[in-house]
Amino acid sequence: MGTLDVRQSTIFSRLRGLLEVTRLVRTGEDLPELLAAIARTISDSLAFRTVVINLYRREWNDFLVTTVHGSDEARDAVLGQVRQVGDWDALLDQRFLQRGAYLVPEGEFDWDNQVASYKPDLPASDDPNAWHADDALFAPMRGADGQLLGILSVDEPISGRRPSGDEIDVLVAVSQHAALAVEAAQEAARAKANREALESLLAVSASLNEISDTNELLHHVCTAVSEALGFEKVAVQLLGDHGVHETVAAVGFGANENSGTPITADELERLLQPEFDISGCYVIPHDEARKRLPDRPPGYRSQRDGRGPHAWSNDCLFVPLQDRRGRRIGYIWVDDPLDRLHPDAERLQILRAFANQATTALAQASHLVEIQNAYEYHRALIDASPVGIVDFDLDGRVRAWNAGATEIFGWTADEAIGRLNPTVPQEDLDFFLDNMARIRMGETSRDLDVRRLHRDGSLIDVSISAGPVRDAHGVVIGAIALMIDVTARKRSERALVASEGRKDALLRASLDCAVIVDHEGLITEVNPATEEIFGWTRPDAVGKRFLDLVVAPEHRDELAEVLTTGSSPLLGARLEIKAVRSDHRTFPAEVAITRVDAPGQLLFAISLRDVTKRREREERLREAEAKYRTLVEQIPLATYINDTGMPVRTRYMSPQIERMLGFPVSDWLRPDFFLSRLHPEDRERVLAAIRETHENGQDFRCEYRLIDVDGNPVWVLDETVAVRDEEYRPLFLQGFMVDVTERRARVEDERHELVSVLDSDG
C-alpha cells in the first residue's frame, strides 16, 4: 500500500505542476508558443521523451502536426504531417480506449501502410509491460463543446514501461487542460482580429468626410472590407435603371476574371431568403444558390475553398445596401476568405457595419444634407455599439461619450462631456495623463487592462484600446478610446484560479469517474471520464441532482443520507450499486463518497468505477473453476488450492483425498487440519519448506508422510506452484498430492536386498 501511495503522490504532484503551467500559458501566449509550452511541459512532467501535437484545422477538416517536442529524428519524421479525420478512426478505436486515452499496443496496427510516422529505436524486452517501439498512446483534446481540437501523442516513456492507469488519468486530465488553453488562445486570436476590424471601421468612418468622389469612396470601402475582414475578392454592385446590378467598385479581381453575368433584382430577391440571414448578411451555400437559380450560367468560382463542415465551398455572401427609406439599392459581394472558413457571427456584424458605411458614403456623395444625416447615422451606429467609445481632447477631457460608455460606467453624456475623464481613480490619474502624452506624440495603445470607476464608486475591469485623432492635415487633435467591460471575464479567471483546488481534490478522490456534488445534492463538476462512461456531457450534468441522474432508484435512499448529513457511516466506504447511463441502461459500479476540504459550502467528491468487466471476469472465473473441478476430479491424484500466508488455509480440495487418506473433503477445509495429519518425524522439515513457499512464492516439491484415518502413515509426493497476477504478485497456491507409498516401499525393499548381498559378499 505504501508503494501505491507514493505513486499516486508523484502523479498528483506532476498534475499540479501541469495545471499551474496551463494557467500561466492562458495569459496571452500566441498559439505556436502555447503548443510548444504544452508539449514541453508534458514531456518534463510525465516523463515522455517525445510529445507530438496534432492540431485540428477547421479550414481543411484534417489534423496537422504543428508541434514536436523530442529528438531531431522525431521532428524530421512527423513535423508538418497531415492526417485526414478518417485516418484517426482506426487509431481512436473503442478497443484501444483506456480511461479516456487510446493505447495502441505493438502488433495491433499496421504503421507501414500509413503516412510517415516516427518509430523510436528501443531495445527488445521480455517484460510484458515494457514499452515497445510500435506502441502508441493518444489523448484527445476536446473543447468546451466537445469538439475535437487536436490529439496529443506521446512516445518513448523514460521508464521504458507502458503507463499505469493513474498515469493515463493524468495524461487525459492534462489533455483537457491543454484543450481549454488552445481554445482560449484561438478565441483570443479571433477576438483580436474582430477588434482590429472594428477599429478599421472607425478609421473608414473618420475618412468619409475627406473623400467626395463616390467611386473613390466605394473603392475605399471595398479595400477596408478586404483588409480588415480578410476577403480576397470584394465588390460593390448597385441597382441600375433596368433592374440589373452593375459593379461600381471592386478589389481583388483580375482584368479578365469571370465575375459572372450581372444579377437582376428578381434573382437577388430569390437568393436573399430569411434562412440565410445572419446579422443582416446572407450566406448562401453553393448548392442552394444553384437550386434557386438553376438557369443562371456559372459565374465566378472561389479560389480559396476549404474542406469540411466549417469550410468555405464556393458559397455566396451578400450584404444588402439600403437607402434611408429602406429601399434596396444594391449589395456588397465578398468571396475567397483568406482563412478558407465561413465567417463567424461577430465578423458578419462588422461586415454589416461596413455595408452601412458604404450606404453612408453613397448618401454623402448625393447631397450635402445627406452628409449630415450620414454623420448622425454614424453617431447612432457608435451609440448602438456595446463597446464604450469616448473622444478626448489633448488634455484628457471628454468631447464625445456614446451610449456604450454610459452602459459600462453609469455617467450620461451630459455628465461626462467637458470633464477630465471621470472614470479614472485618483491614484491612476498620472498614468492616464502619461498615456495621453504618448497619444499626443502619435502612439497607439491596444488591449490595456485597467481598473476604472463606475458612477456608483465601484471599480470595474476594463480593456482599453486608444489612438490619436488627426485633422485634415495630419495633426493630432485628440484621442479616441474603445473600452470593453471585462469584469465578468476577470471574475471568471479569478474563479478559475479558486476552483483549481477543488478540481485537484476531485482528481484525488476519483477512481475512474469523478463528480463534485454540493450540499444540496446538485452536480457542480464532472471529469471527462464521467462523460465518457455515462454518455452525457458536462453541460447536461451540471445543476442536476446527482442521485436522480446517476444512481438507480433502489440505491438512492441509502446514499441520500450521506449527501444530506455529511456524517453517515457510509462516508468514505466503498459500496457497489447500480448506476444509470444516459440511455437509462444500468451497470454495476463501485462508489465512494468523501467530503472535500475546501472553503465555502459543503462539497462532496464522489468517485465511481464501472465494475462490469470485473463482474464478467468473476463469472468467467467461476465457469473456469467449475470446468477445472470437473477435470481435476477425474484424474488419479488429489488437487488443492491454498491461500497465501501462514497458517495453511485450504480453499479447495478434490474428492480423491478421501480415497487416499479416508477423511472427507470438509475436514481438509478446516484450519490446522493439514498440520494435525503430518507425521511427527516430517513435521519440522515440511513446515519449513511450506513457510518459504508462502513467504517467497517459490515452487514447493516434497515427499513426506500423512497419517490416514486408520492411523497408518501414507507417503505422498506434494508439488505446489504460485498463481500470480499481471504484476507477478502471488494470488494463491495450487498443487497436487500423489500416493507414493508403494514406490517408497519398493525402493526400501530393493535397498534391503542390496545390503544383504553386500553383507554376504563380505
N, C-alpha and C positions, 0 to 999 in steps of 0.2 A: 504493500500500500504506500510506503514511503517513496518508492520509485515513481509511482503514478502521480503522487502529489508534486514531486519535483518537476516531472514532465509537464504537468498542467501549469505550474507556476511559470515555467520557461515560456510556454506558448502564450500565456496571457500577458506576460511582460513584453513579449515581442509585439503582441497585438496593441497594447497601449502605446508603444513607440510608433507603430504604424498609424494609429489613429491621430497621434499628435502631428506626424508629418502630413497626413491628409488635411488636417485643419490648417497647417501652415501654407500648403500649396493652394488653398482656396482663396488666398488673399490677393490674387491678381496675376499669377503666372500665365504667360502665353501657353497655348496648348502643347507645342513641342517640348518646352521646358517642363511643363507639368507631367507629361508622359514619361520623360526621362527620369524625373524625380520619383515617380511611382515605381518604375522598373528598378531603379537603383535601390529604393527602399525595400522592395520585396526581396531582392537578391541579398541585401545585407541582413534583413531581419529574419527571413525564413530560410536562409542558407541554401539558395539555389544559385549555381554559377551562371546559368543562362535564363533570362527572362525576356519574353517576346510579347509585344502588344499588337494585336490585330485590330485596327480601328475600323468601324463600320462607316462606309461612305454612302450617304443618302443619295448623292447625285448619280452613283453608279450601282447602287444596291449590291455592293460587294465589300470585302474586307481587305484592307491594305496593311501590310506590316510597316508601321511607322517608327517603331522603337525596338531596338535590340540591345539589351544590356548583357554583355558577356564577351567572349573571345572575338578576335578579328575574323576567325573562321566562321563563327556563327553569324556575324553581321554580313559577311560576304555571301553566305548561303541564302539568307532569308530576307534581309532588309529590302523593302520595296516590292516584296512578293504580293501578288493579288490572288485571293481565293473568292470564288463566287459563293453566294449564300448556300446553294445546293451542295457545294463541296464539303460543307461542315456537317451535313446531315449524318453521314456515316460515322464521323468522329464524335458528335454530340448525341450518340445513340443511347437509348434508355439503358441498354445492358452495361454501358460503361459508367453510368451515373453512380457516384459515391458522395453522399452528403452535400449535394449541391454542385460538385465539381465532376469532371469526367476523366477517369483514369483509364487510359487505353494500354493494356498490357502488351508486352512483346508477343508477336505472332498473331495478334487479333486484327491487324490492319496492314494492308499492302502499301507500304510507303513508296515503293519503287515506281508504282503507276500513278503517283500524284505529282503535283507541282513540286518544284525544288524544295527540299527540306533539309534540316540540319541533323546529322547523326553524330553524336559525340563518340570519341574513341575511349571506350570504357573497358576495363579488364573483365574477363568472364568470371562468374561466381556461381558456386553451387547453392548459395543461400537462396531459398525460395522468395525471400523478401528483399533481395538485392535489386537495385535499380538497373535495368537493362538498357542498352543503347537504343533499342526500339520502343521503350516505354514512352508515354506522353501523358501530360497532365494539363487539363484546360479548365479555366474558371470563367464562366460568362460574366460580362459586365453589363448589368441592366440598369436603365434609368428609372426614375420615379414612376413612370407609366408602364414599366415592364418591358419596354422596347430594348432590343439588344444594341448596346452602344459599341461593344467590342468584345474581344476574347483575350484573356491572359493565358499565356502558355509558359510553363516553367519546365526546366530540364536540368540535369546534372546536379542532383542534391549532394551537398558536401558530405552528408552522412553516408552516401553510397547506398541508401536503402529507400524503398518506397515509403512515402509519408504515411504516418498513422492517421486514424480518423480525426483525432484532435487537431493535427497539423493541417489536414484538409479543411476542417471547420475554420481555422484561422485564415487560410488562403481564400476561402469563399467570402468570409467577412471583409477581408481586405479588398477583394474584387468589387464588392458592393460599395465600399467607401470610395474606391478608385472611380467607379462609375459615377457616383454623385459628384466627385471633383471634376471629372471630364464633362459631365452635363453642365455643371456650373460654369466651367470655362467656355463651353460652346454657347451657353445662354448669354454670358457676359460679352462674348465677341459679337453675337447678333445684336444685343442691346447697344453696344458701342457703335456698330455700323448704322443702326437706326437713328441714334442721337446725332451722328455726323450728317446723316441725310436730312434730319430736321434742321440742323444748323445751316446746311446748304440752302434749304427752303427760305430761311430768314435772309440769307445773302442774296438770293434771287429777288426776294421782296424788296430789299433795300435798293436794288439796281433798276427797278422798274421805272422810277422817275427820271433816270438818266438816259433812257432809250426811248425814242419817239417813233422809230420805224417799226411797223407791225411785223414784217418778215424777220427783222433782226431780233425783235422781242421773242418771237416764237422759236427761232433757232436757239436763242439763249435758254429757253425753257427745255427744249429737246436735249441740249448739251447738259443742262443741270440734271435732268432725269437720268441720262445715260451715265454720267459720272457719279452722281450721288447714290443711285439705286442699283447700278451695276447691270444695265441692259445695253447690249452692243448695238441694237437697232431701235431707234425711236423716231416716230413720225407724227406730225400733227396734220390731220385731214379735216377740212371744213366742207360743209354742205354748200354746193353750188346752186345755180339758178335752175338746173334741170333735174334736181333731186339726186345728184351724184356727188359723192365726196371726192375732193381733189386734195392732193398733197401740197401744203404750203410751206412746210419746214420739216427737215429730216436730218438725222446724223447716222452714220454707220453703213449706209448703203453705197455699193459701188455704182459706177456710171452705167453699166449695162445689166445691173442686177434686176431680176424679175421680182417686183414687189406686188404683182397681181393686178388684175383689172380693177378700176375704181369701183368701190362698193356703193350700192344705192341705199337710199333711206329705208326702203322696204326691206332690203336684205339685212341691214343693220338692226331693224326692228325685230326680225325673226331670230337674230342671234342674242340680243340683249334680253334674255329671259330671267325671271327672278331667281331661279335655282342656281344661276351662275354668278349672282351678285354677292360680292364680298367687299364690304366697306365702300360701296359706290363704284367699285371696279368689277369688270366682268371677265372671269377666267373661264374659257370655253375649251374643253378637250377637243382635239382634232377630229375624232370620230363623230362627236356631237355636232360640230360645225358642218362636216360633210353631210350629216343626216338632215340638217335643217336647210342646207343649200346644195342639194345633190347635183344641180345643173351648172353650178358655178365652176369655171375652169380652174385648175390648180394654180396657185399663186406662189408666194414666197415660201420656201422650205427652210425651217430652222436649221442653223448650222451648229447650235450648241445644245443639242438634245442630250439628255442623260439616259438612265436606265433604272427601272424600278418604280415603286408606287409613289415616291416623292419627287420624281424627276420630271423636268420639262420634256415634252414629247411633241414638238411641232404644234403646240397649243396656241390659242389666240387670247390676247389680253387687251381689252378695250377700256378706255376711261372716257365716258361721255363728257362733252362740254356743253354747258347751257348758259343762255344769256340771263339777264336779270328777271325776265318774265317767265323763266322756266322752260323756254323753247330750246330743243336740242339743235346746236349749230355745228356740231362736228364731234371729233373724238381724238384722243391720243392713243396711238397704237405702239406697243412695245413688244420686242421679241429678243431671242437669244440672250437669256440671263447668263451672266458670267459664271455664276456658281452652278448652272445647269439644273436648278431646283425651282419648284413653284415658290413664289414669294409668300412670306407669312403675312398674317392679317395686319400687323403693325406696319410692315413695309407698304402694303397696299393702301393703308390710311395715308401714309406720307405721299404716295403716288397720287392719291385723290387730291391731297393738298396742292401738289404740283399742278394738277389739272385745273384746280381753282385759280392758281396763279396765271395759268395760260388764259383763262377766261378774263381775269382782271387785266392782263396785258392787252387783250383784244378790245376790251371796253375803253382802256386808256387811249388807245390809238384812234378810236372812233370819235371821241368828243371830250372837250375839257371838263364838262360836268361829270362825265363818266369817270374821269380820273379821280375826282373827289369820292365818288361812290365806291370806286375800286379800293381807295385808301381806307374808307370806312369798312368795307368788306374784309380787307386785310386785318384791320384792327379787331373786327369781330372774330376772325379766324384765330388771332392771337389770344383774344379773351376766352375763346372756346377751348383753348389748349389746356389740358390738365397740368401742364408744366408752367411754373411761375416764370414770367418774362418781365424783367424790370430794366428800365433805361435810366442810367445815372449821368449826371454831369461830371466834369472832371474833379469836382470837389467831393464827390460821393453823395450828392443829394439826388433824390428821386425825381425823375422827369416824367416817367410813364410807369404805370403799375397795372398789370392785367388781372382778370378775374381769377386766373390760376394762382397768382400770388396771394390774392385775398383768401382763397380757399385754403392755402397752405398756412399763412401767417395770421389771418384774422383781421388785419387792417384793411380798410377800404382804400380805394384810390385817392379819395379826397383827404383821408387822414395821412396817407403816406407821401403824396406828391409835395415836394418842396422841403421835406425833412431830410436830414442826414440819415442814411439807411437805418430805419428803426428796428431792424431785426438783429443788429449786431450787439452782442453783450458788451458791456463797458470794458471788460478785460481783453476783448478781441478787437477793440477799435483800432489800435495801432497796426495790427495785422491787416485789417481791411484797408486802411489808408495806404499801407505799403503796396498792397495789390493794385489799388487804383493808380499809384505812381507807376507801376510796371506797365499797366494797360495804357497809360498816357504815353509811354515810350513805344507802344505798338505791340506789346506782348499779349499772348493769349494763354489763359489757364483752362484746363479741362479736368472734369471729374474730381473736383476738390471736395473732400468730405469734411464738413464743419458742423458745429452746433450753433443754431440760431434761435432767437427769441420769438415765441408766439406772443400775440397781443395780451394773452392772459398771464404772461410771465413765465410760462413753462419753456423748457428747452426742447427743441426737436432736432433730429439729424437730417441734414440737407446735403445733397450733392450739387455742386455749382460748376458751371462752365461759363466763362466770361471772356469777352474780347472787345477791341476798340470799335467805335462807330466813327466813320470818316465822312467829311463833307465831299462836295464835288471835286475838290482839289486834292483830296487825299489826306487832309489834315484831321487828326484825331480830335473830335469834339465831344466825346462822351464814351460811355461803356454800356454794352448790352449784356445782361446776365440771364442765363437759363438755370432755374432752380427746381430740383425734384425732391420731394419729401421721401426720404429713405428710412424714416423712423421704424416702420414695420419691418423692413429688411434687417436693420440693425438689431431690432428686438429679437428677430428670428435667429440672427447669428449668435446673439448672447444666449438665447435659449438653447441653441445647439450646443454651445460650449458646456452649459449647465447639464445638458442631458447626456453628455458623454459618460459621466459617472454611472448614470442609470443603465446606459447601454452596456457598460463594462460589467455591471452587476448581472445584467441579463445573460451575457455570454458565460459568466462564471457559473450561473445557476443552470444553464441549459444542458441537456443531453444531446438530443437532435433538434427538436423544435423548442423554441424559447418564446414565451409570451409574457408581457408585463400587464398586470391587471391592477386597477386602482381599488380604493376602499369601497366603492360601490359595485365592484364586480365587473366593471367595464374594461374592455381591452384598450390599452393605450399604445402598445408597440408589439410588433412581432418580428421575428427574424426571417431571412429568406427561406430557410429550411421549412419553416411552418407553412409558408405559402406553397412550397413545392409539394409537401405531403398532403395538406388538406385541400388544395385545389382552388382556394380563393386568394385574392391579392390583399395587400396591406390596407388599401382604402376600404375594401369590403369588410374588413375585420375591426378596424379602429372604431371605438364608440359602441360596439355591440357587446351584449352580455356574454361573457366567456362560457358560462355553463350552458346557455341555450345554443351557442354556435358550435361548440367543440365536444361537449360531453353528452353521451346517450342518456335518456331520461332516467333510467334505473340507477344511475350513479350521482345524479345532481344533488340529492338531499345530503348525502354524506360529505360532499365537497363544499356545499354551501356554508356549513358551519365553520369550515376553515377560513373562507373568504369573508365571513361576517364578523367573527370574533378575533381572528388572527392569533388564537392561542389554543387551537384544538390539538389533541394528541396526534392527529394525522399530519400536523405541520412538520415538514422535513422527512416524513416517511415516504417510502416508495409503494405505490398502490398500482394494481393492474385493473384497468377499466376498459369500457368500450368507448372509443372516440368516434366522431361523426365527420365524414368528409363533406365537401361542398355538394356532392351529388347524393347526399343522405345515406351513402353506404357506411356501415360501421366496420371498425377494425380494432383488434386488441392493442392497447397502448399502456405503457408504464408511465405513471405520472408522479411528479414530486413537486410540492409547493413549499416555497421558502419566502420569508419576509425579506424585503430589500432594505438595507440600511442606507437610506437616502433622506435628505431634508424634505419637509413638506408632509403632505397627506400619506397615509399608509399605502404602501405598494407591495405587490406580491410578484415574485418571479416564478413562473410555472414552466417546468420542463416536461416534455412528452417525448416518448420514444416508441416508434412503431415496432411492436414485437411480433408482427405477423410471421416474419421469416423464422423467428425463434420458435414460435409455436409449430410451424411446419417442420423445422428441424427436429423438434422433440417428437412429433408424430412419426417422422421417418425413423428416428432412433428407436421408438417403441416397436415399429414394424420390423426394423432390422434385428432388434433384440428378440422378438418372437421367432423370427427365422433362425436366429442364432441358437436359441434354446432348442428348437426342433432339430437342428443339425447336431448340436453337441450331445444331445441326449440319446443319439443313436450310436455314437462311437464308444468303443470299449475302454473308456478312461473317464475319470471324474474331473470335470472342469469347474472353475470357480472364478468369481470376481471379488476382490478385496478393495476396501477403501485405503487410501494412502494414510500414513501416520500410525503410530503405535497407540494403544494395543491393537492386535489384529482384529479387524471387523469385517466379516464376510457378508457381502451384499447378495451373492448368488452362489448356489452350489447345485450341480447337476445330480439327477436321481441315482447315477451309477455309484455314488458314495455309499448308499445303503447296502448294495450287493458286496461292496468291497469291505466295509467295516461293521455293517449291521445297524448303524444308527440312522434314524430318519433325517431327511434334509433339514427339517425345522430345528434340530439340535445344533447343526453347524452354524445357523444364523444367530445363535445366542452368543453374547460376549464371553470371551475366555474359554469357550468350549474346545476350540482347537488346542489351546495350551493344556487343557486337562487331559487330552488324549496323547500328548507327546510322551515318548518313552523317557523315563528319568535319565538314562545314560546319554541320550541325544539332546536333551533339552537345552543345555547351555550353548552347545555348538550351533543348533538350528536357530535359536533366538538371536544369536549374534549376527548370523547371515541375514536373517529376516530384517533386523533393525537397520542394517547397512542398505538393504534394498529400499526400505521405506524412506530413509533419510536422503539417499543419493539418487534413487531412481534407477540403479543399475540392475541388470538381469540377475535372477536368482535360479540356481540349479543345485539340488542337493538330494542325497538319499538318506533316509532316516526311518525310524520305526514309530508307528502309531499303535495304540492299544485298541483292539476291536471290542465288540460288545461282550464277547466271551472271556475277555482278559488276555487274549493271545496277542503277541507282537506281530505286526504286519509291516514288512518293508515296503516303502513307496519311493518312487522317483518323482520329485516335485520340481517343476520348472515354471517360473513366473517372469513376465515382461511388463514394463510400464507402458500404458497407453497415454500419449501426450497430445497437447493442443498445438495450435499453429505457432506458438511461441516456445515450444519444447518444454512446457511445464507438465509434470505428471498429473493426469486426471484420475486414474485408478490403476489397479494391478490386475492382470488377467493371467491365469495359469491352469495347469492340469496336474493330476496325480495319477500314477500308474502303479499297480501292484507288482513289485519285482521280488516278492518273497521266494518264489520257486527259483528264479535266476540266482538269487543270493545263496539259496541252499545248495544248488547245483555247483556253484563256484566253490562253496565251502567244502563240499564232498570231494571235488577234484583236488583241492588243496590238501585235504587229509590223505588221499591216496598218494599224492606226490611225496608227502612227508614220510609215509610208510615205506615207499620204495627207497627213498634216500636212506632211511634208517637200516633197512635190510642190506643195502649195498655196503653200508659202513660196517 
